[in-house]
Amino acid sequence: MLSRLKKLHLGRIVPVTVVVILGASAVAAGATPAARVSAGQHGVTPSLVASVNGDSTAGTCGSSGATGTFTLVGGKRRVILTVDVTSTTTFTDSADATPSFLDVCVASRVKALGALASGTLTATSVTVVPPRPVQADGIVTSVNGVPTAGTCGVSGATGTFTLVGGRHQVILSVDVTSTTTFTDSADAAPSFLDVCVASRIKALGALASGTLTATSVTVVPPGNAGNGGKGGHRHHGHGRR
């Protein structure tokens, strides 16, 4: 079980997509819908943002309503394309009701459409691609930084917990947000309170920089924990009244 988490962490979590530029000729070949690429325009498949306005620091984003540039990378972290954002560039982001350049951040994945010249794409439109969901399965080693046995989260609160893989190596930090949902067959009203040190957890969410922002968390009953469930989840000591 835990070896699967380690494998996921090392080999499948952060895919790097090669930048592919689709020109007008690609339309005739059926490589991209005609509605997406017109004559004189080029499309870029979902690719990782390497820098925004020259800054490659993790978490750096553009500014809403502003112009600027960002770069895209393919395999082997090689910068392949610079994208110019102009005052007429439009943005799409399913996670933002009013998308803008602010949604383009280092390590995010985007698609872009525009005019290509001398290695620079002047974007008419930019689409932010939602992160691929990642599932992690492991034993909780700390909750909100506390590794003491019996320590649990707080119902209705945000926070973090860590999961451990084989040989007691912490391999993942999980963020609980105000929108994280919980499932626990032993609790009619599950919450972060059910996540305790030594319990086994399955978490699903978006992974970035070694942290999984959980959209859902499932507490695995001790009887289903297998080798990783020794000393697993117990409701005693949660402080329920």
Backbone as numpy.savetxt, mean C-alpha at the origin, in Angstrom:
# Nx Ny Nz CAx CAy CAz Cx Cy Cz
2.96 -21.56 8.04 2.13 -20.35 8.04 2.99 -19.11 8.04
3.92 -19.05 9.07 4.72 -17.84 9.18 5.74 -17.74 8.06
6.17 -18.92 7.57 7.11 -18.88 6.46 6.48 -18.25 5.24
5.13 -18.42 5.10 4.45 -17.79 3.98 4.51 -16.28 4.09
4.39 -15.75 5.31 4.47 -14.31 5.51 5.85 -13.80 5.14
6.86 -14.55 5.54 8.23 -14.13 5.23 8.44 -14.14 3.72
7.93 -15.16 3.05 8.07 -15.21 1.61 7.37 -14.04 0.95
6.19 -13.73 1.44 5.44 -12.59 0.91 6.20 -11.31 1.11
6.78 -11.17 2.30 7.50 -9.94 2.63 8.73 -9.75 1.74
9.42 -10.86 1.47 10.67 -10.73 0.75 10.48 -10.69 -0.77
9.47 -11.39 -1.27 9.43 -11.55 -2.70 8.22 -11.01 -3.43
7.12 -10.67 -2.73 5.92 -10.34 -3.46 5.29 -9.02 -3.07
5.86 -8.31 -2.12 5.14 -7.17 -1.57 5.24 -5.92 -2.43
6.44 -5.57 -2.87 6.60 -4.30 -3.58 7.06 -4.55 -5.01
6.14 -4.86 -5.90 6.53 -5.11 -7.29 6.97 -3.82 -7.97
7.97 -3.92 -8.83 8.43 -2.77 -9.60 8.02 -2.98 -11.05
7.19 -2.10 -11.56 6.65 -2.26 -12.90 7.50 -1.48 -13.91
7.88 -2.13 -14.99 8.63 -1.45 -16.03 7.74 -0.44 -16.73
8.28 0.74 -16.95 7.53 1.77 -17.65 7.42 1.40 -19.13
6.22 1.35 -19.64 5.99 1.07 -21.05 5.26 2.26 -21.65
5.83 2.87 -22.68 5.20 4.01 -23.33 4.42 3.51 -24.53
3.13 3.83 -24.54 2.25 3.39 -25.61 1.91 4.58 -26.49
2.39 4.57 -27.70 2.13 5.68 -28.61 0.88 5.45 -29.44
0.63 6.37 -30.37 -0.56 6.26 -31.21 -0.53 4.99 -32.04
0.66 4.52 -32.40 0.76 3.30 -33.20 0.27 2.09 -32.43
0.30 2.16 -31.10 -0.13 1.03 -30.28 -1.62 0.85 -30.36
-2.34 1.90 -30.68 -3.79 1.80 -30.79 -4.16 0.84 -31.90
-3.50 0.99 -33.06 -3.80 0.14 -34.19 -3.48 -1.31 -33.88
-2.49 -1.54 -33.02 -2.09 -2.89 -32.66 -2.98 -3.47 -31.59
-3.88 -2.66 -31.04 -4.79 -3.15 -30.01 -4.18 -3.18 -28.63
-3.05 -2.52 -28.41 -2.37 -2.58 -27.12 -3.04 -1.70 -26.08
-3.77 -0.68 -26.51 -4.44 0.20 -25.56 -5.69 0.76 -26.22
-6.77 1.02 -25.49 -8.01 1.49 -26.11 -7.81 2.80 -26.85
-8.49 2.96 -27.98 -8.34 4.17 -28.79 -8.78 5.41 -28.03
-9.72 5.24 -27.10 -10.22 6.39 -26.34 -9.15 6.94 -25.41
-8.15 6.13 -25.09 -7.14 6.56 -24.12 -5.97 7.27 -24.78
-5.65 6.92 -26.02 -4.48 7.49 -26.68 -4.88 7.98 -28.06
-4.74 9.27 -28.30 -5.03 9.83 -29.61 -3.73 10.19 -30.30
-3.82 10.61 -31.55 -2.62 10.94 -32.31 -1.80 12.00 -31.59
-0.50 11.77 -31.49 0.39 12.72 -30.86 0.49 12.55 -29.35
-0.27 11.62 -28.79 -0.23 11.39 -27.35 0.38 10.03 -27.05
0.94 9.92 -25.84 1.53 8.68 -25.39 0.99 8.35 -24.00
0.78 7.06 -23.74 0.34 6.63 -22.43 1.45 5.87 -21.73
1.48 5.97 -20.42 2.47 5.25 -19.61 1.73 4.29 -18.69
2.08 3.02 -18.74 1.44 2.02 -17.90 1.74 2.29 -16.43
0.98 1.70 -15.49 1.23 1.94 -14.06 2.68 1.71 -13.67
3.31 2.73 -13.13 4.73 2.69 -12.79 4.97 3.43 -11.48
6.10 3.15 -10.85 6.42 3.74 -9.56 7.00 5.14 -9.69
6.56 6.03 -8.84 7.09 7.39 -8.79 8.39 7.37 -7.99
9.47 7.85 -8.60 10.79 7.84 -7.95 11.09 9.16 -7.26
10.57 10.26 -7.79 10.81 11.55 -7.16 9.69 12.51 -7.57
9.46 13.50 -6.73 8.48 14.55 -7.01 9.18 15.89 -6.84
9.20 16.68 -7.90 9.89 17.97 -7.88 11.34 17.82 -7.42
11.98 16.73 -7.87 13.39 16.52 -7.58 13.68 15.91 -6.22
12.66 15.63 -5.41 12.85 15.09 -4.07 12.43 13.62 -4.06
13.36 12.72 -3.73 13.07 11.29 -3.72 12.77 10.76 -2.32
12.60 11.64 -1.34 12.32 11.21 0.04 10.95 10.54 0.12
10.89 9.42 0.80 9.63 8.71 0.96 8.57 9.63 1.55
7.37 9.60 0.96 6.28 10.42 1.45 6.18 11.79 0.81
7.17 12.16 0.00 7.12 13.45 -0.68 6.02 13.43 -1.76
5.19 14.46 -1.77 4.08 14.54 -2.72 4.08 15.89 -3.41
3.30 16.00 -4.48 3.12 17.28 -5.15 2.22 18.19 -4.33
1.96 19.36 -4.86 1.11 20.34 -4.18 -0.17 20.54 -4.97
-1.28 20.59 -4.27 -2.57 20.78 -4.92 -2.61 22.11 -5.66
-3.01 22.06 -6.92 -3.14 23.29 -7.71 -1.84 23.81 -8.28
-0.74 23.12 -8.01 0.57 23.59 -8.46 1.04 22.80 -9.68
1.97 23.36 -10.40 2.64 22.65 -11.47 3.91 22.02 -10.91
4.54 21.15 -11.68 5.75 20.51 -11.20 6.12 19.33 -12.07
7.01 18.49 -11.56 7.46 17.31 -12.29 7.55 16.12 -11.34
7.47 14.94 -11.93 7.81 13.73 -11.18 8.46 12.75 -12.14
9.22 11.80 -11.59 9.90 10.81 -12.43 9.35 9.43 -12.14
9.42 8.58 -13.17 8.95 7.20 -13.07 10.12 6.25 -13.25
10.06 5.09 -12.58 11.14 4.12 -12.69 10.60 2.78 -13.14
11.50 1.99 -13.74 11.18 0.62 -14.10 12.05 -0.32 -13.29
12.33 -1.50 -13.82 13.18 -2.45 -13.12 14.56 -1.89 -12.85
15.22 -2.41 -11.84 16.57 -2.01 -11.45 16.66 -0.55 -11.05
15.51 0.06 -10.67 15.45 1.41 -10.13 16.05 2.44 -11.07
15.96 2.24 -12.36 16.50 3.19 -13.33 15.43 4.19 -13.74
15.72 5.48 -13.59 14.76 6.51 -14.00 14.61 6.46 -15.52
13.40 6.33 -15.97 13.16 6.20 -17.40 12.46 7.43 -17.97
11.60 8.06 -17.19 10.77 9.10 -17.76 10.49 10.21 -16.75
10.55 11.45 -17.24 10.13 12.60 -16.46 8.75 13.03 -16.93
7.87 13.32 -15.99 6.50 13.74 -16.33 6.29 15.17 -15.83
5.86 16.05 -16.75 5.56 17.43 -16.40 4.07 17.58 -16.07
3.79 18.20 -14.93 2.41 18.52 -14.55 2.19 19.99 -14.86
1.16 20.29 -15.64 0.86 21.67 -16.02 -0.44 22.12 -15.37
-0.81 23.36 -15.63 -2.04 23.90 -15.05 -3.29 23.26 -15.63
-3.14 22.54 -16.75 -4.30 21.89 -17.37 -4.32 20.38 -17.17
-3.32 19.84 -16.48 -3.30 18.40 -16.21 -4.47 18.02 -15.30
-5.18 16.97 -15.68 -6.27 16.48 -14.84 -5.81 15.25 -14.07
-6.42 15.02 -12.90 -6.02 13.92 -12.03 -7.21 13.04 -11.68
-6.93 11.75 -11.50 -7.93 10.78 -11.08 -7.35 9.94 -9.96
-8.11 9.81 -8.88 -7.68 8.99 -7.75 -8.94 8.48 -7.05
-9.16 7.18 -7.08 -10.38 6.61 -6.49 -10.47 6.84 -5.00
-9.34 7.16 -4.35 -9.33 7.37 -2.91 -9.50 8.84 -2.53
-9.66 9.72 -3.52 -9.76 11.15 -3.25 -10.87 11.76 -4.10
-11.82 12.40 -3.44 -12.95 13.00 -4.16 -12.52 14.22 -4.98
-11.43 14.85 -4.59 -10.93 16.02 -5.32 -9.44 15.81 -5.62
-9.13 14.88 -6.50 -7.73 14.53 -6.78 -6.94 15.68 -7.38
-5.64 15.70 -7.09 -4.76 16.74 -7.58 -3.33 16.22 -7.58
-2.39 17.10 -7.89 -0.97 16.75 -7.86 -0.56 16.29 -6.46
-1.31 16.68 -5.44 -1.03 16.28 -4.06 -1.10 14.77 -3.89
-1.81 14.08 -4.77 -1.96 12.63 -4.67 -0.82 11.85 -5.32
0.07 12.57 -6.00 1.24 11.93 -6.61 2.39 11.99 -5.62
2.76 10.84 -5.08 3.79 10.79 -4.03 4.86 9.78 -4.39
6.04 9.96 -3.80 7.13 9.01 -4.00 6.67 7.62 -3.56
6.89 6.63 -4.41 6.54 5.22 -4.21 5.09 4.89 -4.57
4.29 5.90 -4.96 2.95 5.59 -5.45 3.04 5.13 -6.90
1.99 4.49 -7.38 1.95 4.02 -8.75 0.97 4.88 -9.54
1.39 5.34 -10.70 0.53 6.21 -11.52 0.55 5.78 -12.97
-0.50 6.18 -13.68 -0.56 6.11 -15.13 -0.62 7.55 -15.64
0.00 7.80 -16.77 0.00 9.17 -17.30 -0.25 9.14 -18.80
-0.88 10.19 -19.30 -1.16 10.35 -20.72 -0.78 11.77 -21.13
-0.09 11.89 -22.27 0.30 13.22 -22.71 1.21 13.20 -23.92
1.84 14.32 -24.17 2.73 14.48 -25.32 4.17 14.22 -24.88
4.87 13.37 -25.63 6.23 12.98 -25.28 7.23 13.67 -26.19
8.25 14.29 -25.57 9.32 14.93 -26.34 10.59 14.94 -25.51
11.68 14.44 -26.11 13.01 14.45 -25.46 12.98 13.82 -24.08
12.26 12.71 -23.93 12.26 11.98 -22.67 11.36 12.57 -21.60
10.59 13.58 -21.93 9.67 14.20 -20.97 8.25 14.09 -21.49
7.35 13.61 -20.63 5.94 13.51 -20.99 5.20 14.69 -20.36
4.63 15.56 -21.18 3.82 16.65 -20.66 2.41 16.11 -20.49
2.01 15.90 -19.23 0.81 15.13 -18.94 -0.47 15.92 -19.15
-1.39 15.33 -19.91 -2.75 15.87 -19.98 -3.60 15.25 -18.87
-3.27 14.01 -18.49 -3.99 13.36 -17.40 -3.07 12.43 -16.63
-3.31 12.33 -15.33 -2.55 11.45 -14.45 -3.55 10.66 -13.59
-3.38 9.36 -13.55 -4.25 8.51 -12.74 -3.42 7.82 -11.66
-3.82 7.99 -10.40 -3.15 7.32 -9.29 -3.76 5.93 -9.15
-2.91 4.92 -9.19 -3.37 3.53 -9.12 -3.39 3.08 -7.66
-4.52 2.54 -7.18 -4.59 2.10 -5.78 -3.52 1.04 -5.48
-2.94 1.06 -4.29 -1.94 0.04 -3.94 -2.55 -1.34 -4.00
-1.77 -2.31 -4.41 -2.23 -3.69 -4.44 -2.39 -4.18 -3.01
-3.53 -4.79 -2.69 -3.71 -5.29 -1.32 -2.75 -6.43 -1.02
-2.24 -6.43 0.21 -1.32 -7.47 0.67 -1.90 -8.11 1.91
-1.85 -9.44 1.99 -2.32 -10.13 3.20 -1.14 -10.66 3.98
-1.14 -10.42 5.28 -0.10 -10.90 6.16 -0.72 -11.77 7.24
0.01 -12.79 7.68 -0.48 -13.75 8.66 0.65 -14.02 9.65
0.44 -13.73 10.92 1.51 -13.94 11.88 1.07 -13.80 13.32
2.03 -13.89 14.23 1.79 -13.78 15.66 2.13 -12.37 16.12
1.26 -11.79 16.93 1.46 -10.43 17.43 2.55 -10.43 18.49
3.57 -9.58 18.31 4.66 -9.49 19.28 4.61 -8.22 20.12
3.90 -7.21 19.65 3.74 -6.00 20.45 2.51 -5.25 19.96
1.90 -4.51 20.87 0.76 -3.66 20.54 1.07 -2.26 21.04
1.04 -1.30 20.12 1.41 0.08 20.45 2.76 0.16 21.15
3.69 -0.68 20.66 5.06 -0.66 21.18 5.29 -1.43 22.46
4.25 -2.05 23.03 4.38 -2.78 24.29 4.37 -4.29 24.03
5.45 -5.02 24.38 5.52 -6.45 24.11 5.01 -7.33 25.26
4.53 -6.73 26.34 4.11 -7.49 27.52 2.93 -8.40 27.20
3.00 -9.65 27.66 1.91 -10.61 27.44 0.60 -10.05 27.97
-0.48 -10.20 27.20 -1.78 -9.71 27.62 -2.09 -8.29 27.17
-1.08 -7.60 26.63 -1.31 -6.24 26.15 -2.17 -6.28 24.89
-3.22 -5.46 24.86 -4.15 -5.44 23.74 -4.36 -4.01 23.26
-4.98 -3.88 22.10 -5.33 -2.57 21.59 -6.51 -1.99 22.35
-6.92 -0.80 21.96 -8.03 -0.11 22.61 -9.20 -0.01 21.64
-10.36 -0.43 22.07 -11.55 -0.40 21.22 -11.82 1.02 20.72
-12.01 1.16 19.42 -12.33 2.45 18.84 -11.14 3.35 18.61
-9.95 2.89 19.00 -8.74 3.71 18.86 -7.89 3.25 17.69
-7.03 4.13 17.21 -6.04 3.76 16.21 -4.78 3.30 16.93
-3.84 2.73 16.19 -2.61 2.27 16.81 -1.83 1.38 15.88
-0.86 0.66 16.42 -0.03 -0.24 15.63 0.22 -1.53 16.38
0.50 -2.58 15.63 0.99 -3.81 16.23 1.97 -4.45 15.27
2.83 -5.33 15.78 3.83 -5.98 14.95 3.56 -7.47 14.89
3.95 -8.05 13.75 3.81 -9.49 13.54 5.19 -10.11 13.44
5.33 -11.35 13.89 6.60 -12.04 13.87 6.50 -13.27 12.99
7.63 -13.57 12.30 7.70 -14.77 11.50 8.53 -15.83 12.19
9.07 -16.76 11.43 9.90 -17.81 12.01 11.13 -17.25 12.70
11.64 -17.98 13.67 12.86 -17.62 14.41 12.71 -16.28 15.13
11.48 -15.90 15.45 11.20 -14.70 16.25 11.76 -13.43 15.63
11.69 -13.34 14.35 12.15 -12.14 13.66 10.94 -11.28 13.29
10.87 -10.05 13.82 9.76 -9.16 13.48 9.90 -8.75 12.02
8.88 -8.98 11.25 8.99 -8.69 9.83 7.94 -7.72 9.33
6.99 -7.32 10.16 5.98 -6.43 9.65 5.33 -5.62 10.77
5.12 -4.32 10.49 4.36 -3.45 11.38 3.01 -3.19 10.73
1.94 -3.24 11.52 0.59 -3.06 11.00 -0.04 -1.83 11.64
-0.53 -0.92 10.81 -1.21 0.28 11.29 -2.72 0.04 11.32
-3.34 0.34 12.45 -4.80 0.30 12.59 -5.31 1.73 12.46
-6.23 1.95 11.53 -6.78 3.29 11.31 -8.24 3.34 11.76
-8.84 4.50 11.60 -10.23 4.67 12.01 -11.20 3.89 11.11
-10.71 3.44 9.94 -11.58 2.70 9.02 -11.26 1.20 8.99
-10.28 0.75 9.77 -9.95 -0.68 9.81 -11.13 -1.46 10.38
-11.49 -2.56 9.73 -12.57 -3.42 10.23 -11.96 -4.65 10.90
-12.68 -5.21 11.85 -12.18 -6.34 12.63 -13.16 -7.51 12.57
-12.60 -8.72 12.61 -13.38 -9.94 12.66 -12.80 -10.85 13.73
-13.66 -11.35 14.62 -13.25 -12.27 15.67 -14.45 -13.14 16.01
-14.37 -14.44 15.72 -15.49 -15.34 15.94 -15.86 -15.46 17.42
-14.95 -15.03 18.31 -15.21 -15.12 19.74 -15.79 -13.83 20.31
-16.03 -12.84 19.47 -16.51 -11.54 19.95 -17.60 -11.04 19.01
-18.75 -10.74 19.55 -19.87 -10.25 18.73 -19.63 -8.83 18.23
-18.77 -8.09 18.91 -18.46 -6.71 18.51 -16.94 -6.54 18.47
-16.28 -7.18 17.51 -14.80 -7.16 17.47 -14.25 -5.77 17.21
-13.05 -5.53 17.77 -12.39 -4.24 17.62 -10.89 -4.42 17.83
-10.17 -3.33 17.88 -8.73 -3.37 18.14 -8.45 -4.00 19.50
-9.45 -4.00 20.38 -9.30 -4.62 21.70 -9.00 -6.10 21.61
-9.36 -6.73 20.51 -9.16 -8.17 20.33 -7.77 -8.51 19.82
-6.98 -7.51 19.47 -5.61 -7.74 19.01 -4.68 -7.66 20.22
-4.15 -8.80 20.61 -3.34 -8.87 21.83 -2.00 -9.54 21.54
-1.01 -9.25 22.37 0.29 -9.90 22.26 0.10 -11.41 22.37
0.68 -12.17 21.45 0.64 -13.63 21.35 -0.57 -14.15 20.59
-1.50 -13.28 20.18 -2.60 -13.75 19.34 -2.12 -13.87 17.90
-2.84 -14.71 17.15 -2.52 -14.85 15.73 -3.49 -14.00 14.93
-2.95 -13.28 13.95 -3.72 -12.29 13.22 -3.52 -12.46 11.71
-4.58 -12.23 10.96 -4.47 -12.05 9.52 -4.87 -10.61 9.23
-4.04 -9.91 8.48 -4.30 -8.50 8.16 -4.23 -8.29 6.66
-5.12 -7.47 6.15 -5.16 -7.16 4.73 -5.09 -5.65 4.57
-4.25 -5.18 3.65 -4.15 -3.74 3.45 -3.07 -3.38 2.46
-2.69 -2.11 2.47 -1.68 -1.59 1.57 -0.34 -1.51 2.29
0.71 -2.03 1.64 2.04 -2.06 2.25 2.93 -0.98 1.65
3.61 -0.23 2.51 4.57 0.77 2.07 5.64 0.93 3.13
6.90 0.86 2.70 8.04 1.07 3.60 7.98 0.18 4.83
7.58 -1.08 4.66 7.59 -2.03 5.76 6.41 -1.94 6.69
5.44 -1.09 6.39 4.24 -0.95 7.24 3.00 -1.27 6.43
2.15 -2.13 6.98 0.89 -2.48 6.35 -0.22 -1.64 6.97
-0.86 -0.79 6.18 -2.00 -0.02 6.66 -3.23 -0.89 6.46
-3.78 -1.39 7.56 -4.78 -2.44 7.49 -6.17 -1.92 7.14
-6.78 -2.54 6.13 -8.19 -2.29 5.87 -9.04 -3.26 6.66
-8.49 -4.46 6.92 -9.22 -5.44 7.74 -8.24 -6.27 8.56
-8.68 -6.67 9.74 -7.89 -7.50 10.65 -8.77 -8.63 11.14
-8.28 -9.86 11.03 -9.01 -11.03 11.51 -8.23 -11.73 12.60
-8.88 -11.95 13.75 -8.27 -12.70 14.84 -8.53 -14.17 14.60
-7.47 -14.97 14.53 -7.60 -16.39 14.24 -7.79 -17.15 15.55
-8.87 -17.96 15.68 -9.09 -18.72 16.91 -7.92 -19.64 17.21
-7.60 -19.87 18.49 -6.45 -20.71 18.85 -6.48 -22.08 18.20
-7.66 -22.67 18.04 -7.76 -23.99 17.46 -7.34 -24.06 16.01
-7.31 -22.89 15.33 -6.92 -22.83 13.92 -5.53 -22.26 13.71
-4.83 -22.04 14.80 -3.54 -21.35 14.70 -2.40 -22.23 14.27
-2.58 -23.57 14.33 -1.50 -24.47 13.91 -0.27 -24.29 14.78
0.91 -24.42 14.20 2.16 -24.31 14.96 2.39 -22.91 15.48
1.78 -21.91 14.79 2.01 -20.54 15.21 1.06 -20.08 16.28
0.11 -20.96 16.72 -0.91 -20.49 17.63 -0.68 -20.82 19.08
0.47 -21.34 19.46 0.75 -21.66 20.85 0.69 -20.40 21.70
-0.10 -20.49 22.74 -0.24 -19.32 23.59 -1.02 -18.24 22.89
-1.89 -18.63 21.95 -2.56 -17.67 21.08 -3.61 -16.84 21.77
-4.53 -16.34 20.96 -5.51 -15.35 21.37 -6.40 -15.84 22.50
-6.53 -15.04 23.55 -7.43 -15.31 24.65 -8.15 -14.02 24.99
-9.43 -14.12 25.32 -10.17 -12.93 25.68 -9.97 -12.56 27.14
-9.50 -13.50 27.94 -9.27 -13.18 29.34 -8.14 -12.15 29.44
-8.36 -11.15 30.28 -7.33 -10.13 30.44 -7.51 -8.94 29.52
-8.58 -8.94 28.71 -8.82 -7.78 27.84 -9.37 -6.61 28.62
-9.85 -6.87 29.80 -10.36 -5.75 30.58 -11.80 -5.44 30.27
-12.54 -6.42 29.65 -13.95 -6.16 29.35 -14.77 -6.16 30.63
-15.79 -5.31 30.67 -16.70 -5.26 31.80 -18.11 -5.35 31.27
